[in-house]
Amino acid sequence: MVGHLARWITAGALALWSVQAAAEEGMYNPDGLVRTSLQYSEEMFDRQDHVTNKVARMFLARSEARLEPGALYLGGRFVATQIWERTNTPGRFPILSRLPPTHTAGTSDGYGVINDISVHTTLVLPMVTAFAQGEYTEVEYPGQDPIQLRKYWVAVGDPDLAPVYLAFGRKTVNFGNFATYAPFTHSHSTHYFWPQSDEPVIELGYVTPRTELALTFIPAHRGLRVLSSPRNDGAFSNFAVNGAHRFDLGRGRSLRLGAGYLHGTIYDSVIAHHPPGRGINRVWNGLWDVNAVYSTPRFDLMAEFTRTLHDWPATGHHVQATTVQGRWRGEVFGRPAVWSASFSRGVQGVRGLPWEKMEQAILGLEVEVAPHVRLGAEYMYNEGFVPLILPRVTSVAGVKSHTVIVGAKLTF
């Protein structure tokens, strides 16, 4: 515990020093060659919101003059959490969206994690916008390095000329919404279906303040998470289409409707851990997604549903996830705050089997204690223990857990 706190303090101090040094060196000067934009950095680093449409957010920032040609934008983020878990089944802690470094054989556990220390750079030229993000994390996927060049792409297009772009790079595939209103933890929709590429993809997009459309061509390889294909031969045979449109309802209210399709996923074989290569009897098993967001000046309500086209051979059942959530913007001790409630459910088996489903409910609060610093807290209830690796072997029926998470986000 003391070691984790020491790392928190050291990393946090370095992040704050970076922000102060940036201010002292004039990097916030809007007329300088090297600049920063807090709002832009928060959007690009955010793992909870704007999950799949980072290129579109970058393009919108350019159209709104928050990114200006002839400048290099820098940003950084530090996120750390302290987690306490309790389960009714020894050794089974069904928390989502992270790979805990410690999980005891008992019924309770507590640990601190540096989720990420990230930096990004965005170069804005008359017809080209280039982005790269590197990060350090203590929750990397097995086989990955803790220091990674996580995302990079080049987008060709100028919103002053036309609302279209062509991007090439390594990124989250533009499919679905997958936002989670909780401060730190993802929903089942995100956990099951967030498609992250390992090899560069090609994305053609159309973006206005009200409409987003994207067509993505994806190499036929096993991606970092959901992406896969029967042959994994590297051809651009996998693809995704995604779109959303916002309807203005007056008095600051709006309704955003979205839908998408992803052609090739990991839910395509009887071998649930999906090693690279052809595998056994693999077929294309795509996903379809629908989502809706109702927004007002004070609160947002969101629903999302995603499902495979065919049964997952590993479980003999289709895979689906549903998320329903809301957030309310207010104040705590005079500081801007967001209260949130999220419920999500994942299904991948026949009723009554140990791997039938998982459910999660989260109550969250995030407070902006300073322009660059946010503190968050969550209470989370999970029911069901169904790892998506070999679910018939690893699932355990009747697992229930309670989790409390507190953490901090520092951004510039």
Backbone torsions as a table, in degrees:
resi	resn	phi	psi	omega
1	MET	NA	-44.8	179.9
2	VAL	-64.3	-39.5	178.7
3	GLY	-62.6	-41.3	178.6
4	HIS	-64.3	-43.1	179.6
5	LEU	-63.6	-37.8	178.6
6	ALA	-63.3	-41.7	177.8
7	ARG	-64.1	-41.7	177.3
8	TRP	-55.7	-51.5	-175.5
9	ILE	-62.6	-45.0	-179.3
10	THR	-62.9	-50.0	-178.7
11	ALA	-65.0	-40.8	178.7
12	GLY	-63.9	-40.7	178.5
13	ALA	-63.5	-40.8	177.4
14	LEU	-63.3	-40.9	179.9
15	ALA	-64.7	-44.6	178.8
16	LEU	-64.6	-38.9	177.1
17	TRP	-61.4	-39.1	179.3
18	SER	-62.6	-42.7	179.1
19	VAL	-63.1	-45.9	-179.0
20	GLN	-64.7	-41.3	179.3
21	ALA	-64.2	-39.4	178.6
22	ALA	-61.1	-43.8	-179.9
23	ALA	-64.1	-42.3	-177.8
24	GLU	-65.9	-31.6	-177.9
25	GLU	-88.6	7.4	175.8
26	GLY	76.9	18.7	-176.4
27	MET	-72.0	-12.1	176.8
28	TYR	-87.8	-2.5	-179.7
29	ASN	-61.6	115.6	-176.8
30	PRO	-67.2	-11.9	-180.0
31	ASP	-102.8	1.2	-176.3
32	GLY	-81.2	166.7	176.4
33	LEU	-70.0	-40.6	178.1
34	VAL	-106.3	124.3	-172.9
35	ARG	-135.1	169.0	171.0
36	THR	-131.8	155.7	176.1
37	SER	-141.7	110.1	-176.8
38	LEU	-62.1	-46.4	-178.8
39	GLN	-61.1	-43.7	178.8
40	TYR	-63.9	-44.4	178.8
41	SER	-61.2	-42.5	179.8
42	GLU	-61.6	-39.4	178.6
43	GLU	-66.9	-43.2	-174.6
44	MET	-74.7	-31.9	179.1
45	PHE	-84.2	-19.7	-170.4
46	ASP	-62.9	121.0	176.0
47	ARG	-93.7	-7.4	-177.8
48	GLN	-98.9	-31.4	-177.8
49	ASP	-127.8	159.3	-176.1
50	HIS	49.6	48.6	-172.2
51	VAL	-70.7	-42.7	-170.6
52	THR	-105.1	-13.0	-170.5
53	ASN	-115.7	44.8	-177.9
54	LYS	-63.7	-39.1	179.1
55	VAL	-63.8	-41.1	177.8
56	ALA	-63.1	-40.7	177.6
57	ARG	-63.6	-39.6	176.8
58	MET	-62.8	-43.1	-179.6
59	PHE	-65.0	-40.0	177.3
60	LEU	-65.9	-40.6	177.8
61	ALA	-59.7	-35.5	177.6
62	ARG	-70.3	-41.1	-179.7
63	SER	-67.2	-26.1	180.0
64	GLU	-92.2	7.8	177.7
65	ALA	66.9	19.3	171.9
66	ARG	-81.8	-19.8	167.5
67	LEU	-120.0	125.4	-176.2
68	GLU	-117.9	138.8	179.4
69	PRO	-56.6	144.8	178.9
70	GLY	88.9	13.9	-178.5
71	ALA	-130.9	153.6	174.7
72	LEU	-112.8	119.4	-177.4
73	TYR	-101.7	133.3	178.4
74	LEU	-117.3	150.6	176.8
75	GLY	-154.8	161.6	178.8
76	GLY	-149.6	155.1	178.1
77	ARG	-147.2	143.4	173.5
78	PHE	-127.2	125.1	177.9
79	VAL	-130.1	127.2	177.8
80	ALA	-139.2	147.2	-179.0
81	THR	-137.0	150.8	170.3
82	GLN	-114.4	128.3	-170.1
83	ILE	-122.8	133.7	172.4
84	TRP	-124.5	127.4	-177.1
85	GLU	-127.3	147.8	172.8
86	ARG	-140.2	133.3	-177.6
87	THR	-128.9	155.3	177.4
88	ASN	-88.6	-0.6	-179.1
89	THR	-129.0	115.8	-175.7
90	PRO	-52.2	130.3	175.5
91	GLY	79.8	1.3	-178.2
92	ARG	-115.7	107.3	-178.4
93	PHE	-123.0	95.5	-171.4
94	PRO	-83.7	47.0	178.3
95	ILE	-78.1	143.8	-176.5
96	LEU	-99.9	165.2	166.1
97	SER	68.7	16.9	174.0
98	ARG	-157.0	159.9	177.5
99	LEU	-113.8	90.8	-173.0
100	PRO	-60.0	138.0	178.9
101	PRO	-74.9	-19.1	178.4
102	THR	-135.7	134.1	169.1
103	HIS	-147.1	114.6	-175.0
104	THR	-76.6	170.9	176.2
105	ALA	-81.7	-4.7	-176.9
106	GLY	-89.1	-155.1	-176.1
107	THR	-108.8	3.6	177.3
108	SER	-146.1	156.0	-177.4
109	ASP	-159.9	153.0	175.7
110	GLY	-149.9	137.5	-177.3
111	TYR	-162.4	159.4	175.7
112	GLY	-109.8	146.5	-176.0
113	VAL	-138.1	134.0	164.6
114	ILE	-86.4	104.0	-177.8
115	ASN	-65.1	-46.4	173.9
116	ASP	-167.4	147.7	165.2
117	ILE	-120.0	108.6	-169.2
118	SER	-122.2	152.3	171.3
119	VAL	-133.5	146.9	175.0
120	HIS	-134.6	157.6	173.1
121	THR	-138.4	139.9	179.3
122	THR	-131.4	119.3	178.2
123	LEU	-101.6	123.5	-176.2
124	VAL	-111.6	117.6	178.0
125	LEU	-119.5	171.2	-175.3
126	PRO	-53.3	-40.7	-178.9
127	MET	-124.2	5.5	-174.2
128	VAL	-135.9	138.8	172.3
129	THR	-128.9	122.5	-177.7
130	ALA	-115.0	138.8	-175.3
131	PHE	-134.1	143.0	173.4
132	ALA	-147.1	142.2	179.4
133	GLN	-136.5	123.3	174.2
134	GLY	-112.1	153.7	-177.8
135	GLU	-153.5	155.7	167.8
136	TYR	-112.7	135.7	179.3
137	THR	-145.0	151.2	173.4
138	GLU	-98.7	5.7	-179.3
139	VAL	-125.5	44.3	178.7
140	GLU	-71.1	157.7	175.2
141	TYR	-69.8	152.2	178.9
142	PRO	-55.5	131.8	179.8
143	GLY	92.3	-12.0	178.4
144	GLN	-92.1	154.8	176.0
145	ASP	-80.3	150.2	177.3
146	PRO	-67.2	-24.4	175.7
147	ILE	-106.5	122.8	-172.9
148	GLN	-137.9	148.9	162.0
149	LEU	-86.9	93.3	-165.5
150	ARG	-74.8	-42.6	-177.2
151	LYS	-140.7	147.4	172.5
152	TYR	-162.3	141.7	175.7
153	TRP	-162.5	162.2	172.7
154	VAL	-124.6	128.1	179.6
155	ALA	-116.8	130.5	178.4
156	VAL	-103.5	126.0	179.5
157	GLY	153.9	153.3	178.5
158	ASP	-133.2	113.2	-177.4
159	PRO	-63.5	-17.8	175.8
160	ASP	-73.5	-19.8	179.7
161	LEU	-99.8	-43.6	-179.2
162	ALA	-161.8	146.5	-177.5
163	PRO	-83.4	42.9	-178.6
164	VAL	-129.9	152.9	177.4
165	TYR	-145.7	159.7	172.2
166	LEU	-128.4	119.7	-175.4
167	ALA	-120.2	149.4	177.5
168	PHE	-138.8	125.7	178.4
169	GLY	163.6	-175.9	-179.7
170	ARG	-94.7	123.8	-172.7
171	LYS	-166.0	173.1	166.7
172	THR	-68.1	134.6	-179.7
173	VAL	-71.1	139.0	-179.3
174	ASN	-76.1	88.7	178.2
175	PHE	-150.7	130.1	-179.8
176	GLY	73.7	-174.2	176.3
177	ASN	-109.3	-62.2	172.2
178	PHE	62.7	21.8	171.1
179	ALA	-69.7	148.1	171.5
180	THR	-129.4	125.7	-173.7
181	TYR	-76.9	-12.8	175.8
182	ALA	-65.9	154.3	-176.5
183	PRO	-64.4	-35.2	-170.5
184	PHE	-129.6	-34.4	-168.4
185	THR	-98.3	141.7	179.5
186	HIS	-83.9	162.7	175.2
187	SER	-86.7	173.6	174.2
188	HIS	-64.5	-33.4	177.6
189	SER	-58.2	-47.2	179.1
190	THR	-66.9	-45.2	-176.1
191	HIS	-61.2	-39.7	-177.5
192	TYR	-81.5	-33.6	-161.8
193	PHE	-129.9	5.1	179.8
194	TRP	-68.6	110.0	-174.4
195	PRO	-92.6	111.3	178.9
196	GLN	-111.0	129.1	-178.5
197	SER	-84.2	149.9	171.6
198	ASP	-101.4	-40.6	174.6
199	GLU	-95.0	155.5	179.5
200	PRO	-60.8	144.9	177.3
201	VAL	-116.0	166.5	176.5
202	ILE	-113.9	124.1	-178.5
203	GLU	-124.6	125.0	173.9
204	LEU	-107.5	123.4	-172.9
205	GLY	-131.5	155.8	173.3
206	TYR	-126.9	124.8	-172.7
207	VAL	-136.9	127.0	166.8
208	THR	-132.3	171.3	177.8
209	PRO	-57.9	-19.5	-177.5
210	ARG	-112.3	-21.3	-172.0
211	THR	-130.7	137.5	173.0
212	GLU	-132.2	130.1	174.8
213	LEU	-133.6	142.0	-179.6
214	ALA	-149.0	138.9	171.7
215	LEU	-122.5	124.4	-175.2
216	THR	-121.7	131.1	173.4
217	PHE	-102.4	127.8	-168.4
218	ILE	-122.5	132.3	175.4
219	PRO	-61.3	142.9	179.8
220	ALA	-77.8	80.7	177.2
221	HIS	-139.8	162.6	170.4
222	ARG	-70.6	117.5	179.9
223	GLY	-77.7	-171.8	178.8
224	LEU	-68.5	-29.7	-178.1
225	ARG	-135.8	-88.8	-166.4
226	VAL	-85.1	-26.8	-172.7
227	LEU	-70.0	139.5	172.5
228	SER	-167.2	170.3	178.8
229	SER	-152.1	158.7	-176.2
230	PRO	-59.5	-39.6	-173.9
231	ARG	-99.6	-26.9	-175.5
232	ASN	50.3	50.1	-177.3
233	ASP	-100.7	3.5	176.2
234	GLY	85.6	-7.9	178.6
235	ALA	-68.7	152.5	179.3
236	PHE	-81.3	60.3	-177.5
237	SER	-99.2	-12.8	174.7
238	ASN	-91.4	151.6	-178.0
239	PHE	-158.0	164.8	176.4
240	ALA	-143.6	146.0	170.4
241	VAL	-126.0	142.5	-176.7
242	ASN	-151.6	146.5	179.5
243	GLY	-157.5	156.6	177.0
244	ALA	-155.4	148.1	177.2
245	HIS	-139.7	137.1	-179.5
246	ARG	-104.1	126.9	177.4
247	PHE	-101.4	122.4	177.1
248	ASP	-76.7	129.0	-177.8
249	LEU	-109.5	3.8	179.7
250	GLY	86.9	156.0	179.2
251	ARG	54.5	37.3	177.1
252	GLY	78.6	7.5	-179.1
253	ARG	-98.9	151.3	178.5
254	SER	-154.5	160.5	175.8
255	LEU	-129.4	120.4	179.8
256	ARG	-109.0	120.9	179.4
257	LEU	-111.8	135.3	-178.2
258	GLY	-138.0	157.2	177.4
259	ALA	-156.0	155.5	-179.9
260	GLY	-162.1	167.3	177.5
261	TYR	-142.1	134.1	176.0
262	LEU	-122.6	127.7	-168.1
263	HIS	-80.0	-43.3	-173.2
264	GLY	-121.8	126.6	-176.0
265	THR	-136.6	172.1	178.8
266	ILE	-70.2	-12.0	-176.0
267	TYR	-86.6	52.8	-169.1
268	ASP	-126.7	5.8	-170.8
269	SER	-151.6	160.2	175.2
270	VAL	-74.1	-17.7	177.5
271	ILE	-90.9	107.0	-169.2
272	ALA	-80.3	-12.0	178.9
273	HIS	-94.9	-5.4	166.9
274	HIS	49.1	71.0	171.6
275	PRO	-71.2	159.4	176.1
276	PRO	-59.8	154.8	-178.2
277	GLY	111.9	-173.3	-172.3
278	ARG	-75.6	-28.9	-179.2
279	GLY	73.4	-156.5	-175.9
280	ILE	-123.7	120.1	173.9
281	ASN	51.1	44.8	-176.2
282	ARG	-85.2	143.9	180.0
283	VAL	-135.9	161.1	174.0
284	TRP	-67.0	125.3	175.0
285	ASN	-130.8	99.3	-174.3
286	GLY	-85.9	174.2	178.1
287	LEU	-122.4	146.6	166.8
288	TRP	-124.0	148.5	-172.1
289	ASP	-140.2	139.3	170.3
290	VAL	-131.8	144.5	-178.7
291	ASN	-151.7	155.8	-179.4
292	ALA	-147.1	141.8	177.3
293	VAL	-132.6	122.8	173.5
294	TYR	-105.0	123.3	-173.7
295	SER	-123.5	143.7	170.5
296	THR	-133.0	172.6	178.8
297	PRO	-59.5	-22.4	-175.6
298	ARG	-107.9	-26.8	-176.0
299	PHE	-149.7	161.7	175.5
300	ASP	-128.3	144.3	172.1
301	LEU	-124.8	136.6	-175.9
302	MET	-138.3	146.1	172.1
303	ALA	-139.2	143.6	178.8
304	GLU	-146.5	141.5	177.7
305	PHE	-136.5	130.5	-179.9
306	THR	-133.5	141.8	-177.2
307	ARG	-152.1	147.3	174.0
308	THR	-73.6	152.5	177.2
309	LEU	-70.7	-34.9	-174.9
310	HIS	-127.2	169.1	175.6
311	ASP	-64.1	148.0	173.3
312	TRP	-82.2	116.8	-178.5
313	PRO	-57.2	-25.9	-178.8
314	ALA	-68.3	-24.5	-179.6
315	THR	-124.3	-8.7	-177.5
316	GLY	69.3	24.4	-176.2
317	HIS	-150.0	151.1	175.1
318	HIS	-66.8	162.1	178.0
319	VAL	-113.0	131.6	179.6
320	GLN	-145.5	157.6	176.4
321	ALA	-144.3	143.6	179.0
322	THR	-129.4	135.1	176.0
323	THR	-130.3	132.3	174.0
324	VAL	-129.9	129.0	-174.3
325	GLN	-157.5	165.9	177.6
326	GLY	-151.1	158.2	175.3
327	ARG	-144.5	147.5	-176.7
328	TRP	-128.3	129.7	-178.1
329	ARG	-95.9	124.7	-179.9
330	GLY	-149.0	-145.0	-179.9
331	GLU	-139.0	149.5	171.2
332	VAL	-130.1	117.4	-176.5
333	PHE	52.4	40.1	176.7
334	GLY	79.1	3.2	179.8
335	ARG	-107.3	145.2	179.3
336	PRO	-58.0	136.6	-176.4
337	ALA	-143.9	153.4	176.8
338	VAL	-128.0	119.9	172.7
339	TRP	-94.5	141.6	-177.1
340	SER	-142.3	152.4	173.2
341	ALA	-139.5	131.7	-175.8
342	SER	-137.9	135.8	172.9
343	PHE	-128.4	133.9	178.1
344	SER	-141.9	154.9	-177.3
345	ARG	-144.1	133.0	174.6
346	GLY	-116.6	137.8	-178.1
347	VAL	-128.7	133.9	177.5
348	GLN	-148.3	12.7	-178.6
349	GLY	-148.9	168.4	178.7
350	VAL	-69.9	147.0	-178.0
351	ARG	-52.3	132.4	176.4
352	GLY	94.1	-14.3	178.4
353	LEU	-81.3	153.5	-179.1
354	PRO	-58.5	-28.2	-178.3
355	TRP	-100.5	21.5	-178.3
356	GLU	-61.6	-53.4	-170.2
357	LYS	-157.8	164.4	168.3
358	MET	-133.1	147.8	178.5
359	GLU	-133.6	150.2	-177.7
360	GLN	-147.5	137.4	173.5
361	ALA	-129.8	135.8	-177.4
362	ILE	-132.1	134.4	166.8
363	LEU	-111.2	127.6	-174.0
364	GLY	-134.2	158.2	175.2
365	LEU	-145.0	131.8	175.2
366	GLU	-131.9	130.1	-175.4
367	VAL	-121.5	132.5	175.3
368	GLU	-87.6	94.9	-176.4
369	VAL	-78.7	-20.0	175.9
370	ALA	-155.6	163.1	-176.6
371	PRO	-53.2	-30.7	-176.6
372	HIS	-109.0	3.1	-172.2
373	VAL	-130.0	127.8	175.2
374	ARG	-125.4	136.0	174.6
375	LEU	-111.4	139.9	-176.6
376	GLY	-135.0	158.7	176.7
377	ALA	-147.6	145.8	178.6
378	GLU	-137.3	144.1	160.1
379	TYR	-114.6	132.1	-174.7
380	MET	-132.8	136.6	174.5
381	TYR	-117.1	128.1	177.2
382	ASN	-121.1	141.4	174.5
383	GLU	-132.6	126.3	-177.7
384	GLY	104.4	140.8	177.2
385	PHE	-129.7	98.9	-175.6
386	VAL	-134.8	84.1	172.2
387	PRO	-61.4	138.7	-178.9
388	LEU	-79.7	0.3	169.6
389	ILE	-97.4	116.5	-179.7
390	LEU	51.6	59.0	-175.0
391	PRO	-62.2	-31.0	178.9
392	ARG	-67.1	-23.9	-177.0
393	VAL	-95.8	-39.7	-169.1
394	THR	-96.6	-13.2	-175.9
395	SER	-72.2	147.4	178.2
396	VAL	-133.6	127.4	-178.4
397	ALA	-77.4	149.8	171.1
398	GLY	79.4	10.9	-179.2
399	VAL	-78.0	129.9	175.4
400	LYS	-132.1	140.4	-178.0
401	SER	-141.5	154.9	176.2
402	HIS	-124.3	133.1	-175.5
403	THR	-134.8	138.9	172.3
404	VAL	-120.8	130.5	-179.5
405	ILE	-128.9	132.4	169.9
406	VAL	-126.1	147.6	-178.0
407	GLY	-166.1	179.4	-177.3
408	ALA	-137.3	146.4	174.0
409	LYS	-126.8	125.0	176.2
410	LEU	-117.5	129.2	-172.6
411	THR	-138.7	142.8	166.8
412	PHE	-141.1	NA	NA
